[in-house]
Amino acid sequence: MNDDSTNQIDAERLYSLKKWATAVYLCQVLAFAFAGLPLLVGVAINFMKQDEVQGTWLESHFDWQIKTVWMALVGLALSGLTFAFGVGFFILIATVVALVYRIVIGWNALNSDQPVHE
């Protein structure tokens, strides 16, 4: 194989993986409408494709997306456990704001073909 065909294959591979990362961000957005279930679908995609993004700029997006799900799950669990004490509502609001922030930051970086910087 010559360098041009190798570069073409790499570009196609990255484009395909970028579409997967976009699908995961979409799942994270859809989680607001479908009781969080798409969040689990998205993180399953992250884990299935994680080896393929190793060493690429998309690796940071997959790590960001996985951490976003963990943050959301912990926040929602803490909110549920403390709702009766009046604190849970504030934890829920903070979790939703953090989730929206992480989706916006990640998706903007992805659309700019840039890694996510924490």
Biopython code that builds the backbone (N, CA, C, O; Angstrom):
import numpy as np
from Bio.PDB.StructureBuilder import StructureBuilder

atoms = [
    (1, "MET", "N", (0.831, -1.183, 0.000)),
    (1, "MET", "CA", (0.000, 0.000, 0.000)),
    (1, "MET", "C", (0.875, 1.245, 0.000)),
    (1, "MET", "O", (1.909, 1.289, 0.666)),
    (2, "ASN", "N", (0.462, 2.231, -0.733)),
    (2, "ASN", "CA", (1.222, 3.476, -0.722)),
    (2, "ASN", "C", (0.685, 4.394, 0.374)),
    (2, "ASN", "O", (-0.340, 4.113, 0.995)),
    (3, "ASP", "N", (1.393, 5.489, 0.595)),
    (3, "ASP", "CA", (1.026, 6.414, 1.670)),
    (3, "ASP", "C", (-0.337, 7.051, 1.452)),
    (3, "ASP", "O", (-1.072, 7.278, 2.413)),
    (4, "ASP", "N", (-0.688, 7.344, 0.201)),
    (4, "ASP", "CA", (-1.982, 7.968, -0.087)),
    (4, "ASP", "C", (-3.138, 7.063, 0.295)),
    (4, "ASP", "O", (-4.118, 7.525, 0.879)),
    (5, "SER", "N", (-3.039, 5.770, -0.028)),
    (5, "SER", "CA", (-4.135, 4.861, 0.322)),
    (5, "SER", "C", (-4.192, 4.625, 1.822)),
    (5, "SER", "O", (-5.277, 4.464, 2.381)),
    (6, "THR", "N", (-3.042, 4.603, 2.480)),
    (6, "THR", "CA", (-3.008, 4.449, 3.934)),
    (6, "THR", "C", (-3.644, 5.672, 4.591)),
    (6, "THR", "O", (-4.436, 5.535, 5.523)),
    (7, "ASN", "N", (-3.300, 6.865, 4.109)),
    (7, "ASN", "CA", (-3.901, 8.086, 4.656)),
    (7, "ASN", "C", (-5.397, 8.108, 4.420)),
    (7, "ASN", "O", (-6.153, 8.564, 5.278)),
    (8, "GLN", "N", (-5.837, 7.619, 3.261)),
    (8, "GLN", "CA", (-7.269, 7.567, 2.946)),
    (8, "GLN", "C", (-8.000, 6.635, 3.904)),
    (8, "GLN", "O", (-9.091, 6.955, 4.377)),
    (9, "ILE", "N", (-7.397, 5.482, 4.190)),
    (9, "ILE", "CA", (-8.001, 4.525, 5.121)),
    (9, "ILE", "C", (-8.075, 5.139, 6.514)),
    (9, "ILE", "O", (-9.093, 5.013, 7.194)),
    (10, "ASP", "N", (-6.998, 5.805, 6.943)),
    (10, "ASP", "CA", (-6.998, 6.450, 8.260)),
    (10, "ASP", "C", (-8.064, 7.536, 8.335)),
    (10, "ASP", "O", (-8.757, 7.654, 9.345)),
    (11, "ALA", "N", (-8.201, 8.324, 7.283)),
    (11, "ALA", "CA", (-9.202, 9.393, 7.266)),
    (11, "ALA", "C", (-10.612, 8.807, 7.322)),
    (11, "ALA", "O", (-11.476, 9.332, 8.025)),
    (12, "GLU", "N", (-10.844, 7.733, 6.592)),
    (12, "GLU", "CA", (-12.162, 7.089, 6.612)),
    (12, "GLU", "C", (-12.457, 6.499, 7.984)),
    (12, "GLU", "O", (-13.580, 6.590, 8.481)),
    (13, "ARG", "N", (-11.445, 5.897, 8.591)),
    (13, "ARG", "CA", (-11.603, 5.316, 9.927)),
    (13, "ARG", "C", (-11.935, 6.404, 10.943)),
    (13, "ARG", "O", (-12.843, 6.239, 11.757)),
    (14, "LEU", "N", (-11.200, 7.519, 10.897)),
    (14, "LEU", "CA", (-11.470, 8.616, 11.815)),
    (14, "LEU", "C", (-12.855, 9.209, 11.595)),
    (14, "LEU", "O", (-13.544, 9.558, 12.553)),
    (15, "TYR", "N", (-13.261, 9.323, 10.337)),
    (15, "TYR", "CA", (-14.592, 9.856, 10.037)),
    (15, "TYR", "C", (-15.671, 8.943, 10.618)),
    (15, "TYR", "O", (-16.651, 9.420, 11.189)),
    (16, "SER", "N", (-15.489, 7.641, 10.471)),
    (16, "SER", "CA", (-16.447, 6.678, 11.022)),
    (16, "SER", "C", (-16.503, 6.774, 12.545)),
    (16, "SER", "O", (-17.584, 6.764, 13.133)),
    (17, "LEU", "N", (-15.349, 6.866, 13.171)),
    (17, "LEU", "CA", (-15.302, 6.960, 14.632)),
    (17, "LEU", "C", (-15.880, 8.285, 15.112)),
    (17, "LEU", "O", (-16.497, 8.342, 16.175)),
    (18, "LYS", "N", (-15.684, 9.347, 14.340)),
    (18, "LYS", "CA", (-16.272, 10.640, 14.698)),
    (18, "LYS", "C", (-17.799, 10.543, 14.662)),
    (18, "LYS", "O", (-18.483, 11.146, 15.490)),
    (19, "LYS", "N", (-18.331, 9.783, 13.701)),
    (19, "LYS", "CA", (-19.785, 9.598, 13.650)),
    (19, "LYS", "C", (-20.272, 8.846, 14.885)),
    (19, "LYS", "O", (-21.355, 9.132, 15.394)),
    (20, "TRP", "N", (-19.485, 7.889, 15.372)),
    (20, "TRP", "CA", (-19.867, 7.180, 16.595)),
    (20, "TRP", "C", (-19.864, 8.129, 17.791)),
    (20, "TRP", "O", (-20.765, 8.082, 18.628)),
    (21, "ALA", "N", (-18.846, 8.993, 17.870)),
    (21, "ALA", "CA", (-18.790, 9.963, 18.973)),
    (21, "ALA", "C", (-19.976, 10.921, 18.906)),
    (21, "ALA", "O", (-20.542, 11.291, 19.935)),
    (22, "THR", "N", (-20.349, 11.319, 17.692)),
    (22, "THR", "CA", (-21.518, 12.186, 17.516)),
    (22, "THR", "C", (-22.784, 11.470, 17.986)),
    (22, "THR", "O", (-23.639, 12.071, 18.636)),
    (23, "ALA", "N", (-22.897, 10.198, 17.656)),
    (23, "ALA", "CA", (-24.067, 9.417, 18.074)),
    (23, "ALA", "C", (-24.156, 9.341, 19.597)),
    (23, "ALA", "O", (-25.250, 9.377, 20.159)),
    (24, "VAL", "N", (-23.014, 9.236, 20.259)),
    (24, "VAL", "CA", (-23.018, 9.178, 21.722)),
    (24, "VAL", "C", (-23.453, 10.520, 22.315)),
    (24, "VAL", "O", (-24.230, 10.551, 23.270)),
    (25, "TYR", "N", (-22.958, 11.626, 21.756)),
    (25, "TYR", "CA", (-23.433, 12.928, 22.241)),
    (25, "TYR", "C", (-24.938, 13.058, 22.016)),
    (25, "TYR", "O", (-25.645, 13.606, 22.862)),
    (26, "LEU", "N", (-25.424, 12.566, 20.902)),
    (26, "LEU", "CA", (-26.870, 12.601, 20.640)),
    (26, "LEU", "C", (-27.614, 11.754, 21.676)),
    (26, "LEU", "O", (-28.668, 12.162, 22.164)),
    (27, "CYS", "N", (-27.082, 10.595, 22.009)),
    (27, "CYS", "CA", (-27.694, 9.766, 23.056)),
    (27, "CYS", "C", (-27.747, 10.521, 24.380)),
    (27, "CYS", "O", (-28.732, 10.433, 25.113)),
    (28, "GLN", "N", (-26.690, 11.261, 24.681)),
    (28, "GLN", "CA", (-26.670, 12.017, 25.929)),
    (28, "GLN", "C", (-27.738, 13.102, 25.930)),
    (28, "GLN", "O", (-28.358, 13.358, 26.962)),
    (29, "VAL", "N", (-27.959, 13.736, 24.792)),
    (29, "VAL", "CA", (-29.019, 14.744, 24.698)),
    (29, "VAL", "C", (-30.387, 14.074, 24.829)),
    (29, "VAL", "O", (-31.261, 14.579, 25.533)),
    (30, "LEU", "N", (-30.571, 12.955, 24.163)),
    (30, "LEU", "CA", (-31.853, 12.253, 24.198)),
    (30, "LEU", "C", (-32.181, 11.693, 25.580)),
    (30, "LEU", "O", (-33.334, 11.372, 25.866)),
    (31, "ALA", "N", (-31.176, 11.577, 26.428)),
    (31, "ALA", "CA", (-31.401, 11.084, 27.787)),
    (31, "ALA", "C", (-32.377, 11.974, 28.549)),
    (31, "ALA", "O", (-33.083, 11.499, 29.439)),
    (32, "PHE", "N", (-32.422, 13.259, 28.208)),
    (32, "PHE", "CA", (-33.347, 14.171, 28.880)),
    (32, "PHE", "C", (-34.800, 13.842, 28.529)),
    (32, "PHE", "O", (-35.696, 14.065, 29.343)),
    (33, "ALA", "N", (-35.037, 13.324, 27.345)),
    (33, "ALA", "CA", (-36.401, 13.034, 26.896)),
    (33, "ALA", "C", (-36.834, 11.612, 27.203)),
    (33, "ALA", "O", (-38.030, 11.337, 27.294)),
    (34, "PHE", "N", (-35.882, 10.706, 27.362)),
    (34, "PHE", "CA", (-36.224, 9.288, 27.507)),
    (34, "PHE", "C", (-35.703, 8.679, 28.801)),
    (34, "PHE", "O", (-35.196, 7.558, 28.810)),
    (35, "ALA", "N", (-35.831, 9.426, 29.891)),
    (35, "ALA", "CA", (-35.550, 8.931, 31.245)),
    (35, "ALA", "C", (-34.143, 8.344, 31.412)),
    (35, "ALA", "O", (-33.947, 7.415, 32.196)),
    (36, "GLY", "N", (-33.175, 8.880, 30.682)),
    (36, "GLY", "CA", (-31.795, 8.468, 30.886)),
    (36, "GLY", "C", (-31.355, 7.213, 30.163)),
    (36, "GLY", "O", (-30.162, 6.912, 30.139)),
    (37, "LEU", "N", (-32.273, 6.476, 29.578)),
    (37, "LEU", "CA", (-31.894, 5.217, 28.922)),
    (37, "LEU", "C", (-30.900, 5.396, 27.779)),
    (37, "LEU", "O", (-29.986, 4.582, 27.647)),
    (38, "PRO", "N", (-31.042, 6.433, 26.942)),
    (38, "PRO", "CA", (-30.034, 6.604, 25.888)),
    (38, "PRO", "C", (-28.620, 6.835, 26.425)),
    (38, "PRO", "O", (-27.637, 6.569, 25.732)),
    (39, "LEU", "N", (-28.522, 7.327, 27.646)),
    (39, "LEU", "CA", (-27.214, 7.514, 28.268)),
    (39, "LEU", "C", (-26.480, 6.175, 28.356)),
    (39, "LEU", "O", (-25.274, 6.096, 28.121)),
    (40, "LEU", "N", (-27.224, 5.136, 28.694)),
    (40, "LEU", "CA", (-26.640, 3.796, 28.806)),
    (40, "LEU", "C", (-26.281, 3.229, 27.445)),
    (40, "LEU", "O", (-25.274, 2.535, 27.304)),
    (41, "VAL", "N", (-27.102, 3.522, 26.439)),
    (41, "VAL", "CA", (-26.793, 3.086, 25.069)),
    (41, "VAL", "C", (-25.497, 3.754, 24.613)),
    (41, "VAL", "O", (-24.618, 3.107, 24.044)),
    (42, "GLY", "N", (-25.394, 5.052, 24.870)),
    (42, "GLY", "CA", (-24.198, 5.792, 24.477)),
    (42, "GLY", "C", (-22.935, 5.276, 25.131)),
    (42, "GLY", "O", (-21.911, 5.128, 24.464)),
    (43, "VAL", "N", (-22.986, 5.003, 26.408)),
    (43, "VAL", "CA", (-21.784, 4.526, 27.096)),
    (43, "VAL", "C", (-21.436, 3.101, 26.636)),
    (43, "VAL", "O", (-20.263, 2.728, 26.637)),
    (44, "ALA", "N", (-22.428, 2.313, 26.248)),
    (44, "ALA", "CA", (-22.139, 0.987, 25.677)),
    (44, "ALA", "C", (-21.365, 1.138, 24.367)),
    (44, "ALA", "O", (-20.425, 0.387, 24.106)),
    (45, "ILE", "N", (-21.762, 2.108, 23.547)),
    (45, "ILE", "CA", (-21.031, 2.388, 22.306)),
    (45, "ILE", "C", (-19.598, 2.797, 22.637)),
    (45, "ILE", "O", (-18.652, 2.340, 21.995)),
    (46, "ASN", "N", (-19.440, 3.664, 23.645)),
    (46, "ASN", "CA", (-18.097, 4.085, 24.058)),
    (46, "ASN", "C", (-17.214, 2.892, 24.390)),
    (46, "ASN", "O", (-16.071, 2.814, 23.940)),
    (47, "PHE", "N", (-17.739, 1.973, 25.170)),
    (47, "PHE", "CA", (-16.932, 0.826, 25.575)),
    (47, "PHE", "C", (-16.660, -0.120, 24.411)),
    (47, "PHE", "O", (-15.589, -0.724, 24.346)),
    (48, "MET", "N", (-17.614, -0.257, 23.489)),
    (48, "MET", "CA", (-17.409, -1.145, 22.337)),
    (48, "MET", "C", (-16.360, -0.588, 21.377)),
    (48, "MET", "O", (-15.620, -1.360, 20.767)),
    (49, "LYS", "N", (-16.281, 0.719, 21.233)),
    (49, "LYS", "CA", (-15.380, 1.344, 20.261)),
    (49, "LYS", "C", (-14.109, 1.907, 20.894)),
    (49, "LYS", "O", (-13.268, 2.467, 20.191)),
    (50, "GLN", "N", (-13.962, 1.769, 22.190)),
    (50, "GLN", "CA", (-12.853, 2.389, 22.914)),
    (50, "GLN", "C", (-11.486, 1.965, 22.375)),
    (50, "GLN", "O", (-10.591, 2.802, 22.264)),
    (51, "ASP", "N", (-11.309, 0.706, 22.043)),
    (51, "ASP", "CA", (-10.013, 0.251, 21.530)),
    (51, "ASP", "C", (-9.688, 0.881, 20.183)),
    (51, "ASP", "O", (-8.521, 1.130, 19.880)),
    (52, "GLU", "N", (-10.706, 1.139, 19.378)),
    (52, "GLU", "CA", (-10.486, 1.691, 18.040)),
    (52, "GLU", "C", (-10.033, 3.149, 18.067)),
    (52, "GLU", "O", (-9.369, 3.603, 17.135)),
    (53, "VAL", "N", (-10.377, 3.880, 19.108)),
    (53, "VAL", "CA", (-9.999, 5.301, 19.176)),
    (53, "VAL", "C", (-8.668, 5.528, 19.887)),
    (53, "VAL", "O", (-8.191, 6.660, 19.958)),
    (54, "GLN", "N", (-8.063, 4.460, 20.416)),
    (54, "GLN", "CA", (-6.781, 4.596, 21.115)),
    (54, "GLN", "C", (-5.766, 5.301, 20.229)),
    (54, "GLN", "O", (-5.554, 4.912, 19.081)),
    (55, "GLY", "N", (-5.139, 6.339, 20.771)),
    (55, "GLY", "CA", (-4.093, 7.035, 20.050)),
    (55, "GLY", "C", (-4.577, 8.091, 19.071)),
    (55, "GLY", "O", (-3.764, 8.705, 18.380)),
    (56, "THR", "N", (-5.885, 8.316, 18.997)),
    (56, "THR", "CA", (-6.421, 9.349, 18.112)),
    (56, "THR", "C", (-6.949, 10.505, 18.955)),
    (56, "THR", "O", (-7.085, 10.385, 20.173)),
    (57, "TRP", "N", (-7.243, 11.623, 18.300)),
    (57, "TRP", "CA", (-7.801, 12.766, 19.019)),
    (57, "TRP", "C", (-9.203, 12.465, 19.539)),
    (57, "TRP", "O", (-9.700, 13.164, 20.422)),
    (58, "LEU", "N", (-9.838, 11.436, 19.000)),
    (58, "LEU", "CA", (-11.180, 11.062, 19.455)),
    (58, "LEU", "C", (-11.157, 10.322, 20.790)),
    (58, "LEU", "O", (-12.188, 10.198, 21.450)),
    (59, "GLU", "N", (-9.998, 9.836, 21.182)),
    (59, "GLU", "CA", (-9.891, 9.137, 22.465)),
    (59, "GLU", "C", (-10.341, 10.036, 23.612)),
    (59, "GLU", "O", (-10.996, 9.575, 24.546)),
    (60, "SER", "N", (-9.989, 11.322, 23.540)),
    (60, "SER", "CA", (-10.385, 12.248, 24.612)),
    (60, "SER", "C", (-11.908, 12.394, 24.675)),
    (60, "SER", "O", (-12.468, 12.568, 25.758)),
    (61, "HIS", "N", (-12.575, 12.325, 23.533)),
    (61, "HIS", "CA", (-14.036, 12.425, 23.525)),
    (61, "HIS", "C", (-14.675, 11.203, 24.176)),
    (61, "HIS", "O", (-15.626, 11.336, 24.946)),
    (62, "PHE", "N", (-14.162, 10.024, 23.874)),
    (62, "PHE", "CA", (-14.725, 8.817, 24.468)),
    (62, "PHE", "C", (-14.498, 8.813, 25.974)),
    (62, "PHE", "O", (-15.389, 8.427, 26.731)),
    (63, "ASP", "N", (-13.313, 9.239, 26.418)),
    (63, "ASP", "CA", (-13.055, 9.342, 27.861)),
    (63, "ASP", "C", (-13.994, 10.371, 28.497)),
    (63, "ASP", "O", (-14.550, 10.123, 29.567)),
    (64, "TRP", "N", (-14.171, 11.517, 27.848)),
    (64, "TRP", "CA", (-15.054, 12.597, 28.320)),
    (64, "TRP", "C", (-16.486, 12.089, 28.434)),
    (64, "TRP", "O", (-17.172, 12.368, 29.418)),
    (65, "GLN", "N", (-16.934, 11.347, 27.431)),
    (65, "GLN", "CA", (-18.304, 10.837, 27.429)),
    (65, "GLN", "C", (-18.520, 9.811, 28.530)),
    (65, "GLN", "O", (-19.565, 9.809, 29.181)),
    (66, "ILE", "N", (-17.551, 8.948, 28.741)),
    (66, "ILE", "CA", (-17.671, 7.948, 29.813)),
    (66, "ILE", "C", (-17.699, 8.638, 31.175)),
    (66, "ILE", "O", (-18.504, 8.279, 32.034)),
    (67, "LYS", "N", (-16.833, 9.616, 31.375)),
    (67, "LYS", "CA", (-16.820, 10.354, 32.645)),
    (67, "LYS", "C", (-18.114, 11.139, 32.839)),
    (67, "LYS", "O", (-18.589, 11.299, 33.963)),
    (68, "THR", "N", (-18.676, 11.622, 31.744)),
    (68, "THR", "CA", (-19.950, 12.341, 31.822)),
    (68, "THR", "C", (-21.050, 11.417, 32.343)),
    (68, "THR", "O", (-21.860, 11.824, 33.177)),
    (69, "VAL", "N", (-21.082, 10.189, 31.861)),
    (69, "VAL", "CA", (-22.103, 9.235, 32.313)),
    (69, "VAL", "C", (-21.901, 8.908, 33.784)),
    (69, "VAL", "O", (-22.868, 8.868, 34.545)),
    (70, "TRP", "N", (-20.659, 8.671, 34.198)),
    (70, "TRP", "CA", (-20.410, 8.383, 35.608)),
    (70, "TRP", "C", (-20.835, 9.547, 36.491)),
    (70, "TRP", "O", (-21.447, 9.351, 37.541)),
    (71, "MET", "N", (-20.498, 10.782, 36.049)),
    (71, "MET", "CA", (-20.885, 11.967, 36.801)),
    (71, "MET", "C", (-22.409, 12.051, 36.910)),
    (71, "MET", "O", (-22.942, 12.334, 37.983)),
    (72, "ALA", "N", (-23.103, 11.807, 35.811)),
    (72, "ALA", "CA", (-24.568, 11.884, 35.814)),
    (72, "ALA", "C", (-25.169, 10.812, 36.727)),
    (72, "ALA", "O", (-26.096, 11.094, 37.485)),
    (73, "LEU", "N", (-24.651, 9.600, 36.659)),
    (73, "LEU", "CA", (-25.188, 8.520, 37.494)),
    (73, "LEU", "C", (-24.972, 8.798, 38.973)),
    (73, "LEU", "O", (-25.873, 8.582, 39.784)),
    (74, "VAL", "N", (-23.788, 9.272, 39.330)),
    (74, "VAL", "CA", (-23.510, 9.599, 40.735)),
    (74, "VAL", "C", (-24.399, 10.750, 41.196)),
    (74, "VAL", "O", (-24.974, 10.704, 42.284)),
    (75, "GLY", "N", (-24.505, 11.782, 40.360)),
    (75, "GLY", "CA", (-25.348, 12.927, 40.715)),
    (75, "GLY", "C", (-26.805, 12.548, 40.882)),
    (75, "GLY", "O", (-27.463, 12.994, 41.822)),
    (76, "LEU", "N", (-27.312, 11.728, 39.975)),
    (76, "LEU", "CA", (-28.708, 11.303, 40.069)),
    (76, "LEU", "C", (-28.940, 10.408, 41.291)),
    (76, "LEU", "O", (-29.975, 10.509, 41.949)),
    (77, "ALA", "N", (-27.988, 9.546, 41.589)),
    (77, "ALA", "CA", (-28.119, 8.685, 42.762)),
    (77, "ALA", "C", (-28.102, 9.518, 44.049)),
    (77, "ALA", "O", (-28.934, 9.319, 44.934)),
    (78, "LEU", "N", (-27.158, 10.445, 44.142)),
    (78, "LEU", "CA", (-27.108, 11.312, 45.329)),
    (78, "LEU", "C", (-28.370, 12.151, 45.452)),
    (78, "LEU", "O", (-28.878, 12.361, 46.553)),
    (79, "SER", "N", (-28.868, 12.623, 44.337)),
    (79, "SER", "CA", (-30.092, 13.408, 44.352)),
    (79, "SER", "C", (-31.258, 12.576, 44.874)),
    (79, "SER", "O", (-32.033, 13.028, 45.717)),
    (80, "GLY", "N", (-31.367, 11.374, 44.367)),
    (80, "GLY", "CA", (-32.454, 10.496, 44.806)),
    (80, "GLY", "C", (-32.373, 10.152, 46.281)),
    (80, "GLY", "O", (-33.389, 10.097, 46.973)),
    (81, "LEU", "N", (-31.150, 9.918, 46.759)),
    (81, "LEU", "CA", (-30.959, 9.549, 48.160)),
    (81, "LEU", "C", (-31.211, 10.700, 49.119)),
    (81, "LEU", "O", (-31.550, 10.473, 50.280)),
    (82, "THR", "N", (-31.051, 11.922, 48.654)),
    (82, "THR", "CA", (-31.172, 13.074, 49.544)),
    (82, "THR", "C", (-32.398, 13.939, 49.244)),
    (82, "THR", "O", (-32.562, 15.006, 49.834)),
    (83, "PHE", "N", (-33.247, 13.491, 48.343)),
    (83, "PHE", "CA", (-34.414, 14.293, 47.962)),
    (83, "PHE", "C", (-35.342, 14.551, 49.149)),
    (83, "PHE", "O", (-35.882, 15.649, 49.286)),
    (84, "ALA", "N", (-35.528, 13.562, 49.993)),
    (84, "ALA", "CA", (-36.420, 13.700, 51.144)),
    (84, "ALA", "C", (-35.914, 14.723, 52.150)),
    (84, "ALA", "O", (-36.694, 15.253, 52.942)),
    (85, "PHE", "N", (-34.627, 15.004, 52.128)),
    (85, "PHE", "CA", (-34.040, 15.960, 53.061)),
    (85, "PHE", "C", (-34.022, 17.383, 52.507)),
    (85, "PHE", "O", (-33.564, 18.310, 53.175)),
    (86, "GLY", "N", (-34.515, 17.550, 51.298)),
    (86, "GLY", "CA", (-34.546, 18.868, 50.680)),
    (86, "GLY", "C", (-33.287, 19.246, 49.931)),
    (86, "GLY", "O", (-33.247, 20.289, 49.278)),
    (87, "VAL", "N", (-32.267, 18.425, 50.011)),
    (87, "VAL", "CA", (-30.995, 18.706, 49.353)),
    (87, "VAL", "C", (-30.973, 18.119, 47.938)),
    (87, "VAL", "O", (-30.288, 18.630, 47.051)),
    (88, "GLY", "N", (-31.716, 17.064, 47.749)),
    (88, "GLY", "CA", (-31.701, 16.339, 46.484)),
    (88, "GLY", "C", (-32.066, 17.184, 45.286)),
    (88, "GLY", "O", (-31.512, 17.001, 44.202)),
    (89, "PHE", "N", (-32.997, 18.111, 45.469)),
    (89, "PHE", "CA", (-33.396, 18.969, 44.359)),
    (89, "PHE", "C", (-32.216, 19.802, 43.865)),
    (89, "PHE", "O", (-32.035, 19.959, 42.658)),
    (90, "PHE", "N", (-31.414, 20.335, 44.782)),
    (90, "PHE", "CA", (-30.266, 21.160, 44.412)),
    (90, "PHE", "C", (-29.167, 20.324, 43.749)),
    (90, "PHE", "O", (-28.492, 20.783, 42.827)),
    (91, "ILE", "N", (-29.002, 19.102, 44.229)),
    (91, "ILE", "CA", (-28.037, 18.198, 43.600)),
    (91, "ILE", "C", (-28.513, 17.837, 42.194)),
    (91, "ILE", "O", (-27.705, 17.745, 41.270)),
    (92, "LEU", "N", (-29.807, 17.634, 42.030)),
    (92, "LEU", "CA", (-30.362, 17.334, 40.709)),
    (92, "LEU", "C", (-30.125, 18.484, 39.738)),
    (92, "LEU", "O", (-29.712, 18.260, 38.600)),
    (93, "ILE", "N", (-30.381, 19.705, 40.177)),
    (93, "ILE", "CA", (-30.163, 20.875, 39.322)),
    (93, "ILE", "C", (-28.683, 20.981, 38.934)),
    (93, "ILE", "O", (-28.363, 21.222, 37.770)),
    (94, "ALA", "N", (-27.801, 20.803, 39.887)),
    (94, "ALA", "CA", (-26.362, 20.875, 39.613)),
    (94, "ALA", "C", (-25.937, 19.769, 38.633)),
    (94, "ALA", "O", (-25.103, 19.995, 37.756)),
    (95, "THR", "N", (-26.512, 18.588, 38.792)),
    (95, "THR", "CA", (-26.191, 17.471, 37.903)),
    (95, "THR", "C", (-26.652, 17.759, 36.477)),
    (95, "THR", "O", (-25.919, 17.505, 35.522)),
    (96, "VAL", "N", (-27.856, 18.285, 36.335)),
    (96, "VAL", "CA", (-28.384, 18.599, 35.001)),
    (96, "VAL", "C", (-27.544, 19.689, 34.343)),
    (96, "VAL", "O", (-27.225, 19.592, 33.158)),
    (97, "VAL", "N", (-27.184, 20.722, 35.099)),
    (97, "VAL", "CA", (-26.355, 21.803, 34.554)),
    (97, "VAL", "C", (-24.992, 21.254, 34.124)),
    (97, "VAL", "O", (-24.500, 21.593, 33.048)),
    (98, "ALA", "N", (-24.389, 20.418, 34.951)),
    (98, "ALA", "CA", (-23.092, 19.831, 34.616)),
    (98, "ALA", "C", (-23.199, 18.935, 33.386)),
    (98, "ALA", "O", (-22.300, 18.925, 32.545)),
    (99, "LEU", "N", (-24.282, 18.189, 33.277)),
    (99, "LEU", "CA", (-24.486, 17.313, 32.118)),
    (99, "LEU", "C", (-24.617, 18.138, 30.841)),
    (99, "LEU", "O", (-23.997, 17.818, 29.828)),
    (100, "VAL", "N", (-25.413, 19.185, 30.887)),
    (100, "VAL", "CA", (-25.574, 20.054, 29.712)),
    (100, "VAL", "C", (-24.232, 20.690, 29.353)),
    (100, "VAL", "O", (-23.868, 20.745, 28.178)),
    (101, "TYR", "N", (-23.508, 21.162, 30.338)),
    (101, "TYR", "CA", (-22.196, 21.778, 30.106)),
    (101, "TYR", "C", (-21.258, 20.800, 29.400)),
    (101, "TYR", "O", (-20.621, 21.155, 28.408)),
    (102, "ARG", "N", (-21.173, 19.581, 29.904)),
    (102, "ARG", "CA", (-20.243, 18.601, 29.340)),
    (102, "ARG", "C", (-20.652, 18.199, 27.917)),
    (102, "ARG", "O", (-19.789, 17.967, 27.070)),
    (103, "ILE", "N", (-21.946, 18.117, 27.654)),
    (103, "ILE", "CA", (-22.395, 17.787, 26.302)),
    (103, "ILE", "C", (-22.030, 18.927, 25.341)),
    (103, "ILE", "O", (-21.507, 18.680, 24.254)),
    (104, "VAL", "N", (-22.304, 20.161, 25.739)),
    (104, "VAL", "CA", (-22.024, 21.316, 24.868)),
    (104, "VAL", "C", (-20.527, 21.447, 24.601)),
    (104, "VAL", "O", (-20.116, 21.619, 23.454)),
    (105, "ILE", "N", (-19.714, 21.366, 25.643)),
    (105, "ILE", "CA", (-18.258, 21.496, 25.480)),
    (105, "ILE", "C", (-17.726, 20.372, 24.588)),
    (105, "ILE", "O", (-16.942, 20.622, 23.672)),
    (106, "GLY", "N", (-18.144, 19.157, 24.851)),
    (106, "GLY", "CA", (-17.660, 18.023, 24.067)),
    (106, "GLY", "C", (-18.096, 18.083, 22.617)),
    (106, "GLY", "O", (-17.285, 17.867, 21.716)),
    (107, "TRP", "N", (-19.369, 18.373, 22.379)),
    (107, "TRP", "CA", (-19.888, 18.396, 21.012)),
    (107, "TRP", "C", (-19.250, 19.531, 20.208)),
    (107, "TRP", "O", (-18.943, 19.359, 19.028)),
    (108, "ASN", "N", (-19.050, 20.688, 20.843)),
    (108, "ASN", "CA", (-18.370, 21.795, 20.148)),
    (108, "ASN", "C", (-16.942, 21.425, 19.770)),
    (108, "ASN", "O", (-16.502, 21.720, 18.659)),
    (109, "ALA", "N", (-16.226, 20.794, 20.662)),
    (109, "ALA", "CA", (-14.857, 20.360, 20.356)),
    (109, "ALA", "C", (-14.862, 19.325, 19.230)),
    (109, "ALA", "O", (-14.012, 19.367, 18.341)),
    (110, "LEU", "N", (-15.818, 18.400, 19.272)),
    (110, "LEU", "CA", (-15.915, 17.380, 18.227)),
    (110, "LEU", "C", (-16.191, 18.018, 16.872)),
    (110, "LEU", "O", (-15.571, 17.642, 15.877)),
    (111, "ASN", "N", (-17.101, 18.967, 16.819)),
    (111, "ASN", "CA", (-17.419, 19.636, 15.556)),
    (111, "ASN", "C", (-16.244, 20.454, 15.029)),
    (111, "ASN", "O", (-16.175, 20.733, 13.832)),
    (112, "SER", "N", (-15.324, 20.840, 15.904)),
    (112, "SER", "CA", (-14.125, 21.565, 15.498)),
    (112, "SER", "C", (-12.948, 20.625, 15.231)),
    (112, "SER", "O", (-11.828, 21.073, 14.988)),
    (113, "ASP", "N", (-13.212, 19.324, 15.279)),
    (113, "ASP", "CA", (-12.174, 18.308, 15.095)),
    (113, "ASP", "C", (-11.013, 18.492, 16.082)),
    (113, "ASP", "O", (-9.842, 18.359, 15.728)),
    (114, "GLN", "N", (-11.379, 18.803, 17.328)),
    (114, "GLN", "CA", (-10.402, 19.012, 18.387)),
    (114, "GLN", "C", (-10.658, 18.032, 19.529)),
    (114, "GLN", "O", (-11.798, 17.625, 19.755)),
    (115, "PRO", "N", (-9.601, 17.651, 20.249)),
    (115, "PRO", "CA", (-9.831, 16.841, 21.450)),
    (115, "PRO", "C", (-10.487, 17.685, 22.537)),
    (115, "PRO", "O", (-10.443, 18.914, 22.492)),
    (116, "VAL", "N", (-11.085, 17.027, 23.497)),
    (116, "VAL", "CA", (-11.665, 17.719, 24.643)),
    (116, "VAL", "C", (-10.554, 17.904, 25.675)),
    (116, "VAL", "O", (-9.810, 16.971, 25.977)),
    (117, "HIS", "N", (-10.454, 19.111, 26.206)),
    (117, "HIS", "CA", (-9.461, 19.389, 27.241)),
    (117, "HIS", "C", (-10.189, 19.590, 28.561)),
    (117, "HIS", "O", (-11.061, 20.450, 28.684)),
    (118, "GLU", "N", (-9.818, 18.786, 29.537)),
    (118, "GLU", "CA", (-10.469, 18.897, 30.847)),
    (118, "GLU", "C", (-9.859, 19.996, 31.669)),
    (118, "GLU", "O", (-10.284, 20.230, 32.800)),
]
sb = StructureBuilder()
sb.init_structure("model")
sb.init_model(0)
sb.init_chain("A")
sb.init_seg("    ")
for serial, (resi, resn, name, xyz) in enumerate(atoms, 1):
    if name == "N":
        sb.init_residue(resn, " ", resi, " ")
    sb.init_atom(name, np.array(xyz, "f"), 0.0, 1.0, " ", f" {name:<3s}", serial, name[0])
structure = sb.get_structure()
